[in-house]
């Protein structure tokens, strides 16, 4: 047979044949394992060799210490920053500076005829920024994850490092009439937009009248500015006038983006009141917008609130390019600030911002020193990773403090639809019990590395409204007293399942919905629910998306929620005391949606608050229009004392550690600072005076 | 044959209509809508929002209309080449998708080629040298590849890439090349990054295909016609390529239909982990923010590509496999 002929060696016999094959199997499998092991060993050796390049020489003085000096109340000593940062900035003439110099990059552009000489670009008497360490050098490119970090929007006024007072920035002065009804603003003479166009009163009038008060562009005016009027006096002087006295309007000028400089000469081109609406609409459609309103919105704020390419700005940097994953900025050639040696600021020439990055990727990149500066998206829990990464010598990790009265604020809904729950929430004994049951020291140790300050929610310790007793109110850990209070109010375990029931016998089911943002809310609630379970209170946690958080808080649909209690500094608390007075509806608060509606509608809709709260509202109405500062401090303290007494909200820790990852090349960055909404992150720390040390030859 | 194609194409129309309705209504099911997402975004930027502002925003995006009117407006736009408008991004959907299409297709086509180049020889070799050492090695790798979730592989490769080869974490282009005009150095940099998503996306498919090809080929190799051909003295390689491989290759062809939508969208999870500028992460984000025109349009394009791709692979199969005939 042909088969046998082809394979003469093989003898017929099934058993032998099978045996032989199976032996070959085991042989093959054994070999395969050996080969694989060999491959893995080889790869491992290769990786080790590639990885262990000779240690880089670490040349840097350690600017960050693991345990920086801290006041007993957890705040940062005020001498951590130059004394000049707590005063109005001085002008070049006062400092005797007469000669100015510019970055080589701009000198090139000037030589090419693109720019007028420096003296014509600076304003008549530029302000002098006192650098943190020492005057730096021009040049370099900074890599960021958030443009805001080194290019914060700047307004007429700017806060000090403790966010207590505001000082002139683009404004030369802000005068308040005695009755507090008229604010007169004088702009610095000779300021220019980044395209060289003069910066004048018209920029402010245009934005307030034609945009903010335009019902088409802004269908809903926020309550603080109803009844306001803007009057132009001359090119550089204008005033805002009010029916009511406004003791804190200068805080709005420093904080609210609607009072920030907008380039009227640029924006008018997209505004139907200044160009032919038909043509404008056609142009809008060409760019894919439905009408000019969307088009104007995009040119004004850009998508996601970012800038539009080459839109004139007053800030330190101009957006010059948008790619899919990067935005590039160049220095503003007309920026009118100088250092004590007359160098035009900013020092840094370019910013490269990596956009659309996942939070994990940002953390991983920051840990390898890939960013010149990063903080906005960094989490407390990653501090050890950033510290470990320091050994490569590319970056340092500064520990700033989040400027928040409570890193996690636990909120109960006093106007929830569920009548039974509403009565329980409104019983002060219940709120005291929940607060006393929380072990804040444990939270501090386990989540914040012991670097936060256990505290009840209140204003910052360096605020004029602060009293120590506000921070201590029911902030001790006393589960026995908590259980006693619950027993006393009749919230007891009626069926022996270890969980307390409502007085009517139904199980006490509370759902806490929260949106993960900025602070370690999940980690905190894991501990807090365990603390509460010890006193027999079991709550369900449910994480929701930002849009659900928004929809459900606004719709009065939440039992409990969380937010971080920012707005607790002297600059922001007096204008937005959202955690203490029911004046605000938004995704931050689900404490009293119906009370807030009642207040905002003047009692027409919503629900009248309880008597204790009506008293607080009375103080607030006096506070926001009273021109006597001492009286205002007294009223502010009363509002905060009411919180300490009534525990509208429950705080955990304040002034939590915020990692700030800084390249070893980036200088003049303060080692301590307050990070958060109130300080507008890096704004008070003069980012325009941060510079890049020359790269050293490696 | 012509009748068959015509019938299939006609059938696509009701299929797509049904799919588009399903997509549109499913996206609307969860509570909230794109406006609440947009509000969340505005509030994150510090704006104070009132009821009137919400109503005005709703009206501007026609969200007050009855659902069927919204649906017809959306579908009607397709005939004018208008894919709708993303409320959250405040940009036309076509711009958003168009920006990312290039990279998406580059990675997808790359990973498909990777899959084929690796899977075909491995599967072929494993089959003709069944139970040899190399068969076991390939089998172990194939199972590892199938069992490892893509995103995990992405993380591991990203870590290795950074630690041992100094490739920047995530993304397709190193920071220093971003926005620079295309040059040889930039191309090299792109190639340095793009292998990670290609390998990650391709690995699972490779593993699966290796196993399928091996199994199919083994089945064929036992068949009498192969034995007969061998008996007649046909050269081994010639024989295998000419007959059994042609049949065993069917799974390659029938996956062409699935590849089209994959090429369009890319792998969403891998895209997120590796921070790729592709359409997958955009789709994921749009679903989470209920940005219905963006999500709906991407899903509908993917469905259309799936339906069309299935037809294409059926026709290709008919062309390659003589046993399959349509009437």
Interface residues (C-beta under 8 A of the other chain):
Chain A: X2 X3 X21 X24 X25 X28 X29 X31 X32 X33 X35 X36 X47 X50 X51 X143 X218 X219 X220 X222 X257 X288 X290 X293 X294 X297 X298 X303 X304 X305 X321 X323 X324 X325 X326 X328 X352 X354 X356 X357 X358 X360 X361 X364 X365 X368 X370 X517 X545 X546 X547 X548 X549 X550 X551 X552 X554 X584 X585 X586 X587 X588 X677
Chain B: X31 X32 X33 X36 X37 X39 X40 X41 X43 X44 X45 X46 X48 X49 X50 X51 X52 X53 X54 X55 X56 X60 X85 X89 X90 X91 X92 X94 X95 X99 X100 X103 X131 X132 X133 X134 X135 X136 X137 X139 X140 X160 X162 X163 X164 X165 X168 X169 X170 X171 X172 X173 X175 X178 X179 X231 X272 X273 X275 X277 X288 X289 X290
